[in-house]
């Protein structure tokens, strides 16, 4: 899998407005991921537990439409 072998090098991402849910383990172990941005017209509603587990996030502004962020257990 190309994604699996290169994901650790991702430093920033822009989540498009078409994304409604960021699933469990979506960006797990993206160790260099520091900046997450969302399009201004984001339709994101939910971030599932462990979506960003193992990341080095320094900045993320959660869009207003997000209603649920599952906590890590």
Secondary structure, DSSP 8 states (H G I E B T S, - for coil): -HHHHHGGG--EEEE-TT--EE-TTTTTT-TT--EEEE-TT----EE-TTTTTT----EE---TT--EE----
